[in-house]
Amino acid sequence: SPVDEFDVFPEEFPFEFVTAPGDGERIIKLEAFASRLLVFYSNKLEVYDISAVGESLEFEAKYMGLDGEHPSQACLTDYGVAWINSNGVHFFNGETASTISDNKIRNMWVGEDGYTAFWKSNASDVPTIAYDPRAKKLLCIKTVSSGGSDFEHILSHSLKTKSWTYKENALTNSTDKRFTIYR
């Protein structure tokens, strides 16, 4: 938007956003936070500084992308941008990205040490991440696809306490629901 004009798109943009020619990747999702534009491709995430006014965006960093090719694998929060992929749960705070699932729920995420993998244990799973602004929590949903796993488990991460909660069969009508807390 022009300066002091919000939610207004100019008739002609001062720049054109072009991906690297021949890289073969398509843009899955765009998110913006703290003067940064996050461009999610199918296999990578590129971060651009959009604070400078000019004809080009300043490339800042590259990270592992969605590797699931679904826009619901990334979400905006009050504190930054979160996304999930086969390596875990990641968070960009406006300056740097980190993996917030390492040393906490990694074995459950990838299916090690006797756990069934949370990430795509069924090829039809569509993993999703969402943000609850009232509770300040990230919700990682095993699948939102009816053709996916029979178990719609949820991993919840508190951005306040940095703790994880696991809820089995959270999206079913079952009255027998259990929680396990990981700190």
Solvent accessible surface area in square Angstrom, and as a share of the most:
residue,aa,sasa,rsa
1,S,88,0.57
2,P,54,0.34
3,V,128,0.74
4,D,121,0.63
5,E,87,0.39
6,F,166,0.69
7,D,135,0.70
8,V,63,0.36
9,F,163,0.68
10,P,45,0.28
11,E,176,0.79
12,E,150,0.67
13,F,129,0.54
14,P,85,0.54
15,F,76,0.32
16,E,145,0.65
17,F,67,0.28
18,V,106,0.61
19,T,40,0.23
20,A,60,0.47
21,P,131,0.83
22,G,85,0.82
23,D,50,0.26
24,G,81,0.78
25,E,38,0.17
26,R,144,0.53
27,I,61,0.31
28,I,20,0.10
29,K,49,0.21
30,L,94,0.47
31,E,24,0.11
32,A,53,0.41
33,F,46,0.19
34,A,58,0.45
35,S,50,0.32
36,R,43,0.16
37,L,31,0.15
38,L,0,0.00
39,V,0,0.00
40,F,0,0.00
41,Y,3,0.01
42,S,9,0.05
43,N,92,0.47
44,K,29,0.12
45,L,0,0.00
46,E,18,0.08
47,V,1,0.00
48,Y,29,0.11
49,D,25,0.13
50,I,66,0.34
51,S,72,0.46
52,A,75,0.58
53,V,149,0.86
54,G,39,0.38
55,E,140,0.63
56,S,91,0.59
57,L,39,0.19
58,E,106,0.47
59,F,103,0.43
60,E,68,0.30
61,A,25,0.20
62,K,119,0.50
63,Y,64,0.24
64,M,105,0.47
65,G,1,0.01
66,L,0,0.00
67,D,46,0.24
68,G,20,0.19
69,E,83,0.37
70,H,71,0.32
71,P,64,0.40
72,S,29,0.19
73,Q,1,0.00
74,A,2,0.02
75,C,15,0.09
76,L,84,0.42
77,T,7,0.04
78,D,79,0.41
79,Y,97,0.37
80,G,0,0.00
81,V,0,0.00
82,A,0,0.00
83,W,4,0.01
84,I,0,0.00
85,N,0,0.00
86,S,41,0.27
87,N,67,0.34
88,G,1,0.01
89,V,0,0.00
90,H,14,0.06
91,F,22,0.09
92,F,1,0.01
93,N,78,0.40
94,G,5,0.05
95,E,137,0.61
96,T,82,0.47
97,A,25,0.20
98,S,62,0.40
99,T,48,0.28
100,I,37,0.19
101,S,1,0.01
102,D,60,0.31
103,N,151,0.77
104,K,78,0.33
105,I,4,0.02
106,R,100,0.36
107,N,55,0.28
108,M,12,0.05
109,W,1,0.00
110,V,48,0.27
111,G,29,0.28
112,E,75,0.34
113,D,117,0.61
114,G,88,0.84
115,Y,91,0.34
116,T,107,0.62
117,A,23,0.18
118,F,7,0.03
119,W,27,0.09
120,K,70,0.30
121,S,55,0.35
122,N,55,0.28
123,A,103,0.80
124,S,56,0.36
125,D,4,0.02
126,V,34,0.20
127,P,2,0.01
128,T,17,0.10
129,I,6,0.03
130,A,36,0.28
131,Y,35,0.13
132,D,48,0.25
133,P,72,0.45
134,R,224,0.82
135,A,35,0.27
136,K,52,0.22
137,K,73,0.31
138,L,0,0.00
139,L,52,0.26
140,C,0,0.00
141,I,25,0.13
142,K,6,0.03
143,T,0,0.00
144,V,80,0.46
145,S,29,0.19
146,S,125,0.81
147,G,50,0.48
148,G,8,0.07
149,S,11,0.07
150,D,119,0.62
151,F,112,0.47
152,E,32,0.14
153,H,25,0.11
154,I,24,0.12
155,L,0,0.00
156,S,15,0.10
157,H,5,0.02
158,S,12,0.07
159,L,18,0.09
160,K,137,0.58
161,T,88,0.51
162,K,116,0.49
163,S,13,0.09
164,W,0,0.00
165,T,29,0.17
166,Y,27,0.10
167,K,52,0.22
168,E,45,0.20
169,N,37,0.19
170,A,19,0.14
171,L,95,0.47
172,T,52,0.30
173,N,151,0.78
174,S,43,0.28
175,T,140,0.81
176,D,104,0.54
177,K,67,0.28
178,R,144,0.53
179,F,121,0.50
180,T,64,0.37
181,I,97,0.49
182,Y,44,0.17
183,R,196,0.72
